Amino acid sequence: MALCLLWLLPACSNDPARRVEKAMKRTAALESCGMLLDVELAVAGAEAALTLSAELAVNRRDGSMNAAATVTKNGKSQSAAVYQVGEWFYVTANSTSFKSRVPDFTEKYDYLTAVEALLREYPQTVWENVEMEGETALFSPDGTTLSTLFLPLAESLWQARPGQDAASDGTAFTLSGGTLQMTVDGDYVTACALTLELKGEDVVLIGTVTLQIPVPGSDVTVMPPLGYQYYPEYDLS
């Protein structure tokens, strides 16, 4: 879930791309940061939507993270709080708290490099076609790339919607539009926004993903919840 875009852009000749590249590398080097994540998957012409909003604090120095997230489906919301340090996770959801150990987690996953792995899949032409409008970098991702990266996720969310038997729904989607933008403020990337429009046989889905780093470069302290040491242990394996 997060923003570290290290070494993603190839060497290129236009100034906007070099400016974005420099900001991405500075953002990649952050030892800690606070992030805001918003995801929405909506059906065109309908009021109902699936949304996820999360606030995260990440500190690479001690391998800690905490997050507060809210998921809303059909007007009903559920919230959860997660504190992670090393291989231990402390979770509170639905008035229940527990802890669980995930061995070798920090050696296998780094929040600040998760986005890097995804964006490495983009072809070089995406990064060459960068234009700046004020502080916003506008990319031109091709439909094939967006389809490969995001269609499986969108289809999974659609099939997992409340009241739906995924096995009985053979809806297949095609990409009809998409945009990718990044906001560069000074030396850092402070926001990324992805919008997709997906067409099925009888439905059009609009998906948006926004990730913000409001104050890059400021030191972030990850605070554990009160009494987390006494959470009962739960085996997630």
TARA-V889956 format. One record per pair of residues at least 6 apart in sequence whose ideal C-beta (glycine too) atoms are under 8 Angstrom apart, sorted by the first residue. I is the first residue (numbers start at 1). GAP is how many residues later the second one is. Records with the same first field share a line. If there is no record, write none. Layout:
I=GAP / GAP
This chain:
1=34 / 36 / 53 / 55 / 66 / 110 / 113
2=33 / 35 / 54 / 56 / 109 / 110 / 112 / 113 / 209
3=24 / 30 / 32 / 109 / 112 / 186 / 189 / 208 / 210
4=23 / 24 / 26 / 106 / 107 / 108 / 109 / 110 / 111 / 112
5=19 / 20 / 22 / 23 / 110 / 111 / 114 / 184
6=18 / 19 / 22 / 23 / 107 / 110
7=18 / 21 / 109
8=13 / 16 / 108 / 111 / 112 / 119
9=8 / 11 / 12 / 15 / 118
10=114 / 117 / 118
12=6 / 9 / 115 / 116
14=114 / 116
16=114 / 115 / 116 / 121
17=110 / 111 / 113
19=113 / 118 / 165
20=110 / 117 / 162 / 164 / 169
22=165
23=161 / 163 / 164 / 165 / 166
24=165
26=161 / 162 / 190
27=161 / 162 / 186 / 189
28=84 / 85 / 88
30=30 / 82 / 186 / 187
31=28 / 29 / 30 / 188
32=25 / 26 / 27 / 28 / 29 / 187 / 188 / 189 / 190
33=24 / 25 / 79 / 180 / 183 / 185 / 187
34=21 / 22 / 23 / 24 / 179 / 180 / 181 / 184 / 186
35=20 / 21 / 22 / 23 / 176 / 177 / 178
36=17 / 18 / 19 / 20 / 174 / 175 / 176 / 178
37=15 / 16 / 17 / 18 / 19 / 172 / 173 / 174 / 175
38=13 / 14 / 15 / 16 / 170 / 171 / 172
39=12 / 13 / 14 / 168 / 169 / 170 / 171
40=9 / 10 / 11 / 12 / 166 / 167 / 168
41=8 / 9 / 10 / 113 / 116 / 117 / 164 / 165 / 166
42=6 / 7 / 8 / 163 / 164 / 165
43=6 / 160 / 161 / 162 / 163
44=153 / 159 / 160 / 161 / 162
45=159
48=26 / 27
49=23
50=21 / 22 / 23 / 107 / 111
51=20 / 21
52=17 / 18 / 19 / 20
53=16 / 17
54=13 / 14 / 15 / 16
55=12 / 13 / 14
56=9 / 10 / 11 / 55
57=8 / 9 / 10 / 163 / 164 / 165 / 166
58=6 / 7 / 53 / 54 / 162 / 164
59=6 / 161 / 162 / 163
60=50 / 52
62=23 / 24 / 160
63=21 / 22 / 23 / 43
64=19 / 20 / 21 / 22 / 158
65=17 / 18 / 19 / 20 / 46 / 157
66=15 / 16 / 17 / 18 / 156 / 157 / 158 / 159
67=14 / 15
68=11 / 12 / 13
69=10 / 11 / 12 / 13
70=7 / 8 / 9 / 10
71=6 / 7 / 8 / 9
72=6
73=88 / 89
74=88
78=15 / 16
79=14
80=11 / 12 / 13 / 14
81=10 / 11 / 12 / 144
82=7 / 8 / 9 / 10
83=6 / 7 / 139 / 141 / 142 / 145
84=6 / 21
85=137 / 139
86=19 / 20
87=14 / 15 / 16 / 17 / 18 / 19
88=11 / 12 / 13 / 14
89=10 / 11 / 12 / 13
90=7 / 8 / 9 / 134 / 135 / 138 / 141
91=6 / 7 / 8 / 9 / 140
92=133
97=128 / 131 / 134 / 135
98=133 / 134 / 135 / 136
99=129 / 132 / 133 / 134 / 135
100=133 / 134 / 135 / 136
101=132
102=134
115=77 / 96
118=31
121=24 / 27 / 28
122=19 / 23 / 27
123=19 / 22
125=15 / 17
126=13 / 14 / 15 / 16 / 19 / 54
127=12
129=10 / 11
130=7 / 8 / 9
131=6 / 7
132=6 / 52
135=48 / 49 / 50
136=45 / 46 / 47 / 48
137=44 / 45 / 46 / 47
138=41 / 42 / 43
139=40 / 41 / 42 / 43
141=37 / 39
143=32 / 35
146=29 / 32 / 50
147=27 / 28
150=25 / 28 / 44 / 46 / 57
151=22 / 24 / 47
154=19 / 42 / 44 / 51 / 53
155=16 / 17 / 18
158=6 / 11 / 13 / 15 / 42 / 45 / 47
159=7 / 10 / 12
160=6
171=29 / 30 / 31 / 32
172=28 / 29
173=25 / 26 / 27 / 32
174=24 / 25
175=21 / 22 / 23 / 24
176=21 / 22 / 23 / 28
177=18 / 19 / 20
178=16 / 17 / 18 / 19
179=14 / 15 / 16
180=12 / 13 / 14
181=10 / 11 / 12 / 13
182=7 / 9 / 10 / 11
183=6 / 7 / 8 / 9 / 10
184=6
185=31
187=30
188=25 / 28 / 29
189=24 / 27
190=22 / 23 / 24 / 26
191=19 / 20 / 21 / 22
192=17 / 18 / 19
193=15 / 16 / 17 / 18
194=13 / 14 / 15 / 16
195=11 / 12 / 13
196=9 / 10 / 11 / 12
197=7 / 8 / 9 / 10
198=6 / 7 / 8 / 9
199=6
